[in-house]
Amino acid sequence: DAEASYRAVSRQLRIRPNTIFELINELGQNCKSLVEVAQELKPSWSGYLLADAKTIFVKKEKFYLLLTADALTQDIPMATFSFSEDYPSYYELLRTIKDDIKFPLQGITTDGDPGLLKAIKKVFPDAPSQLCTKHLDSYHRYYFNYLYQGNREGIDLFLKLTHQLLFASDLWRLEYLLQAYFDSKPYLQSVGLTKELEGFESKFKNLWVHFYHPGMPSTTNILEGIISQLSRKITDTDGFNSPATAWNSLKLLIMNYRFKKFSCSHNGNNRKNPLELAKVKTNNINWIKFSQKPT
């Protein structure tokens, strides 16, 4: 609960670190599932979902923690631990969110992972889908720095125009910037950037969806912040001995996060935890005791 290391706690209790791990693993093994938590506490979410993944190493083998977050409450409705970040894994995650948790989906923001986008179309075919503008902007810079092999003419203009479009502040500004983009398009085509322009324009329908849905984030920054918080307690290399022990620890980390009050929030959420923001009364709940399935 204090987020101390196994070694630090073992010194205080005068028992072996491995004994601490075994006790924690036992708690994680008996931890309620996220579906059980949702059915018991009945959180009230905004319906604007974010989805992403974090790589977890188990004896140098890659696994993936697939995470979702509600944009308004920053709560984690659903997460799974998977061998791969692909369509079947994301499909099962989203199916559980829809059928078992009954998440009131209003829209979803992603980084554009192909498997995730395919799963969204299958499970939530009518859901508004927003691509993370920050990820696409970063990809453009990575592409031209490391992958592009043509001449360098026009690249700075392409990056400037696309950056301005991706981070347009409102629809009026967007219309103005689109005009500047299309005015410059013949020149950019003439210097060999036709393929890059087509690739960018193919994403237009998913870049400014957030303007029409108040509450929908244009980036996955919220979820990346949550992953960063969880990562402080996750050892990325040889951190776990097996997928089962990894998932046991991750379940407890997620449970702790949901009950822990924010202390450095920039949007007025300090002294509230994600579940409280989802209208769950948590003052009299000991999260560790609550986490355990009845024996």
C-alpha positions as CSV (number, residue, x, y, z in Angstrom):
1,D,0.0,0.0,0.0
2,A,2.9,2.3,0.7
3,E,4.5,1.4,-2.7
4,A,7.8,0.4,-1.0
5,S,10.1,-2.3,-2.4
6,Y,10.0,-5.9,-1.4
7,R,13.5,-5.5,0.1
8,A,12.6,-2.5,2.1
9,V,9.4,-4.1,3.5
10,S,11.3,-7.4,4.2
11,R,13.9,-5.5,6.3
12,Q,11.1,-3.8,8.4
13,L,9.3,-7.1,9.0
14,R,12.5,-9.2,9.3
15,I,11.4,-11.8,6.8
16,R,12.8,-12.8,3.4
17,P,11.9,-10.7,0.3
18,N,10.7,-13.9,-1.4
19,T,8.3,-14.4,1.5
20,I,6.9,-11.0,0.8
21,F,6.5,-11.8,-2.8
22,E,4.7,-15.1,-2.0
23,L,2.2,-13.2,0.2
24,I,1.6,-10.6,-2.5
25,N,1.2,-13.2,-5.1
26,E,-1.4,-15.0,-3.0
27,L,-3.4,-11.8,-2.7
28,G,-3.1,-11.3,-6.5
29,Q,-4.2,-14.8,-7.2
30,N,-7.3,-14.3,-5.1
31,C,-7.9,-10.8,-6.4
32,K,-11.3,-10.0,-8.0
33,S,-11.5,-9.6,-11.7
34,L,-12.3,-6.2,-13.2
35,V,-15.6,-7.5,-14.3
36,E,-16.5,-8.5,-10.7
37,V,-15.4,-5.0,-9.5
38,A,-17.6,-3.3,-12.1
39,Q,-20.6,-5.5,-11.3
40,E,-20.2,-4.8,-7.5
41,L,-19.3,-1.1,-7.5
42,K,-21.2,0.0,-10.6
43,P,-19.0,2.9,-11.6
44,S,-20.5,5.7,-13.7
45,W,-18.2,6.4,-16.6
46,S,-18.2,9.2,-19.2
47,G,-18.2,6.7,-22.0
48,Y,-15.1,8.1,-23.8
49,L,-12.6,5.3,-23.8
50,L,-8.9,5.2,-24.4
51,A,-7.0,2.0,-25.3
52,D,-3.3,1.2,-25.4
53,A,-0.8,-1.4,-24.4
54,K,2.4,-1.7,-22.3
55,T,5.1,-4.3,-22.9
56,I,5.9,-6.5,-19.9
57,F,8.8,-8.8,-19.8
58,V,8.6,-12.3,-18.3
59,K,12.0,-13.9,-18.3
60,K,13.0,-11.8,-21.3
61,E,9.9,-12.9,-23.2
62,K,7.5,-10.1,-24.3
63,F,3.9,-10.0,-23.0
64,Y,1.4,-7.1,-23.2
65,L,-0.7,-5.4,-20.6
66,L,-3.7,-4.2,-22.7
67,L,-5.3,-1.3,-20.9
68,T,-8.4,0.9,-21.2
69,A,-9.2,4.1,-19.4
70,D,-12.3,6.3,-19.1
71,A,-11.3,9.9,-20.2
72,L,-13.2,11.8,-17.6
73,T,-12.6,9.7,-14.5
74,Q,-9.2,8.3,-15.5
75,D,-10.5,5.0,-14.1
76,I,-9.5,1.6,-15.7
77,P,-12.7,-0.2,-16.7
78,M,-10.9,-3.2,-18.2
79,A,-7.4,-4.6,-18.6
80,T,-6.0,-8.0,-19.8
81,F,-2.6,-9.6,-19.9
82,S,-1.8,-11.1,-23.3
83,F,0.8,-13.0,-25.2
84,S,0.4,-10.6,-28.1
85,E,-0.9,-7.1,-29.0
86,D,-3.1,-8.2,-31.9
87,Y,-6.7,-8.4,-33.1
88,P,-7.8,-11.5,-31.1
89,S,-6.5,-10.0,-27.9
90,Y,-8.1,-6.6,-28.4
91,Y,-11.3,-8.2,-29.6
92,E,-11.7,-10.1,-26.4
93,L,-10.8,-7.0,-24.4
94,L,-13.5,-4.9,-26.1
95,R,-16.1,-7.7,-26.1
96,T,-15.7,-7.9,-22.3
97,I,-16.1,-4.2,-22.0
98,K,-19.3,-4.3,-24.1
99,D,-21.0,-7.5,-22.9
100,D,-19.8,-8.0,-19.4
101,I,-19.0,-4.6,-18.0
102,K,-21.7,-2.8,-20.1
103,F,-19.4,0.2,-20.6
104,P,-21.5,3.1,-22.1
105,L,-19.2,3.7,-25.0
106,Q,-19.6,7.2,-26.6
107,G,-16.3,7.1,-28.6
108,I,-12.7,5.7,-28.4
109,T,-9.3,7.3,-28.9
110,T,-6.4,5.0,-29.9
111,D,-2.8,5.2,-31.2
112,G,-3.9,3.6,-34.5
113,D,-2.7,0.0,-33.8
114,P,-4.1,-2.1,-36.7
115,G,-5.3,-4.9,-34.5
116,L,-7.1,-2.6,-32.2
117,L,-8.8,-0.6,-35.0
118,K,-10.0,-3.9,-36.5
119,A,-11.4,-5.0,-33.2
120,I,-13.2,-1.7,-32.7
121,K,-14.9,-2.1,-36.1
122,K,-16.1,-5.6,-35.1
123,V,-17.3,-4.9,-31.6
124,F,-18.3,-1.2,-31.8
125,P,-19.0,-0.7,-35.5
126,D,-20.8,2.6,-35.0
127,A,-18.5,4.1,-32.4
128,P,-16.8,7.4,-33.2
129,S,-13.0,6.7,-33.4
130,Q,-10.3,9.3,-32.9
131,L,-6.6,8.7,-33.8
132,C,-4.1,10.1,-31.4
133,T,-2.8,13.3,-33.0
134,K,0.3,13.3,-30.9
135,H,1.3,9.8,-32.1
136,L,0.8,10.7,-35.8
137,D,2.8,13.9,-35.4
138,S,5.6,11.9,-33.8
139,Y,5.5,9.3,-36.5
140,H,5.8,11.9,-39.2
141,R,9.1,13.1,-37.7
142,Y,10.4,9.6,-37.1
143,Y,9.5,8.6,-40.7
144,F,11.4,11.5,-42.3
145,N,14.4,11.2,-39.9
146,Y,14.9,7.4,-40.2
147,L,12.8,5.8,-43.1
148,Y,12.4,8.3,-45.9
149,Q,15.0,8.0,-48.7
150,G,13.9,10.8,-51.1
151,N,15.3,14.3,-51.4
152,R,14.7,16.7,-48.4
153,E,12.9,19.4,-50.3
154,G,9.5,20.2,-49.0
155,I,9.8,18.1,-45.8
156,D,9.9,21.0,-43.4
157,L,6.8,22.5,-45.0
158,F,5.0,19.1,-44.8
159,L,5.8,18.7,-41.2
160,K,4.8,22.3,-40.4
161,L,1.4,22.0,-42.2
162,T,0.5,18.6,-40.8
163,H,1.5,19.6,-37.2
164,Q,-0.7,22.7,-37.4
165,L,-3.6,20.6,-38.7
166,L,-3.2,17.9,-36.1
167,F,-3.2,20.4,-33.2
168,A,-5.9,22.8,-34.6
169,S,-7.7,24.5,-31.7
170,D,-11.2,24.6,-33.2
171,L,-13.1,24.0,-36.4
172,W,-12.7,27.5,-37.7
173,R,-8.9,27.3,-37.3
174,L,-9.0,23.8,-38.9
175,E,-10.8,25.1,-42.0
176,Y,-8.2,27.9,-42.4
177,L,-5.3,25.4,-42.1
178,L,-6.9,23.0,-44.5
179,Q,-7.0,25.7,-47.1
180,A,-3.3,26.4,-46.6
181,Y,-2.5,22.7,-46.8
182,F,-4.4,22.2,-50.1
183,D,-2.8,25.4,-51.5
184,S,0.6,23.9,-50.8
185,K,-0.3,20.4,-52.0
186,P,0.8,20.8,-55.7
187,Y,4.2,21.9,-54.6
188,L,4.6,19.1,-52.2
189,Q,3.5,16.6,-54.9
190,S,6.0,18.1,-57.3
191,V,8.9,17.4,-54.9
192,G,8.0,13.7,-54.5
193,L,5.7,13.6,-51.4
194,T,2.6,12.3,-53.1
195,K,2.6,9.0,-51.1
196,E,3.1,10.8,-47.8
197,L,0.2,13.2,-48.6
198,E,-2.1,10.3,-49.5
199,G,-1.2,8.5,-46.3
200,F,-2.0,11.6,-44.2
201,E,-5.2,12.3,-46.0
202,S,-6.4,8.7,-45.6
203,K,-6.6,9.4,-41.9
204,F,-8.6,12.6,-42.2
205,K,-11.9,11.0,-41.1
206,N,-10.4,10.0,-37.8
207,L,-8.3,13.0,-36.9
208,W,-10.8,15.7,-35.9
209,V,-13.6,13.5,-34.5
210,H,-13.1,15.1,-31.1
211,F,-14.4,18.4,-32.3
212,Y,-17.9,16.9,-32.6
213,H,-17.8,15.0,-29.3
214,P,-17.1,17.1,-26.2
215,G,-15.3,14.9,-23.7
216,M,-13.4,12.9,-26.3
217,P,-9.6,13.4,-26.1
218,S,-7.6,14.0,-29.2
219,T,-4.6,12.1,-27.8
220,T,-4.0,9.1,-25.6
221,N,-2.0,11.3,-23.1
222,I,-4.4,10.4,-20.2
223,L,-3.8,6.6,-20.6
224,E,0.0,7.1,-21.1
225,G,0.0,8.9,-17.8
226,I,-1.7,6.0,-16.1
227,I,0.7,3.6,-17.7
228,S,3.6,5.7,-16.4
229,Q,2.2,5.5,-12.9
230,L,1.8,1.7,-13.1
231,S,5.3,1.4,-14.6
232,R,7.0,2.8,-11.5
233,K,6.2,-0.5,-9.8
234,I,6.9,-2.8,-12.8
235,T,10.4,-4.1,-13.5
236,D,10.7,-4.3,-17.3
237,T,13.5,-6.8,-17.5
238,D,13.1,-10.3,-15.9
239,G,10.6,-8.7,-13.5
240,F,8.4,-11.8,-13.2
241,N,9.0,-15.5,-13.2
242,S,5.8,-16.5,-15.0
243,P,2.8,-15.0,-16.8
244,A,0.6,-16.0,-13.9
245,T,2.7,-14.2,-11.2
246,A,3.0,-11.2,-13.5
247,W,-0.8,-10.9,-13.9
248,N,-1.3,-11.5,-10.1
249,S,0.9,-8.4,-9.4
250,L,-0.6,-6.3,-12.1
251,K,-4.2,-6.9,-10.9
252,L,-3.2,-5.5,-7.5
253,L,-1.4,-2.6,-9.0
254,I,-4.5,-1.7,-11.0
255,M,-6.7,-2.1,-8.0
256,N,-4.4,0.1,-5.9
257,Y,-4.4,2.8,-8.7
258,R,-8.3,2.8,-8.8
259,F,-8.5,3.5,-5.1
260,K,-5.5,5.9,-4.7
261,K,-6.4,9.6,-4.5
262,F,-4.7,11.9,-7.0
263,S,-2.2,14.3,-5.5
264,C,-0.8,16.2,-8.5
265,S,-3.8,16.5,-10.8
266,H,-3.9,19.4,-13.2
267,N,-7.7,19.4,-13.6
268,G,-9.0,19.7,-10.0
269,N,-9.2,16.0,-9.1
270,N,-6.8,16.1,-6.2
271,R,-8.0,14.2,-3.1
272,K,-10.2,12.1,-5.2
273,N,-9.5,8.7,-6.7
274,P,-10.7,7.4,-10.1
275,L,-13.5,5.4,-8.6
276,E,-14.8,8.4,-6.7
277,L,-14.8,10.4,-9.9
278,A,-17.0,7.6,-11.3
279,K,-19.4,8.2,-8.4
280,V,-18.4,5.3,-6.3
281,K,-18.3,5.9,-2.5
282,T,-14.9,4.6,-1.4
283,N,-14.2,6.3,1.9
284,N,-15.1,3.3,4.0
285,I,-13.5,0.7,1.7
286,N,-10.1,-0.8,2.5
287,W,-8.9,-1.6,-1.0
288,I,-6.8,-4.6,0.0
289,K,-9.6,-6.3,1.8
290,F,-12.1,-5.3,-1.0
291,S,-9.8,-6.8,-3.6
292,Q,-10.1,-10.3,-2.2
293,K,-12.7,-12.8,-3.4
294,P,-14.9,-14.3,-0.7
295,T,-13.5,-17.6,0.7
